[in-house]
């Protein structure tokens, strides 16, 4: 399966989230989506990443070929996030299942307080 180009992946994600109450922001130079200020899905370079509860993450890593931990920078694994490969996100049934689990999990988290900007010392 060929990966979707980044621009198409951005559009794919936007289309799949149009009925989800969430906020879009830019991070890593790409769109990411939040529920109650908790990030749950986004694009990083040519990858689609998704946040899952610990059990769902472990199940996804063993059940689906190609899913791997999300590591936006070498040595910096984001513990609740996985990279969803093209063979998964282009399969509507599997992608919807994982997306639903992510939305359910992130919606159960308490709203995250926005960080205040630090004042510069003079």
Secondary structure, DSSP 8 states (H G I E B T S, - for coil): -----HHHHHHHHHHHTTTS--EEEEETTEEEEEETTEEEEEEETTEEEEE--HHHHHHHHHHSTT-EEEEEETTEEEEEEEEE-HHHHTSHHHHHHHHHHHHHHHHHS-------------
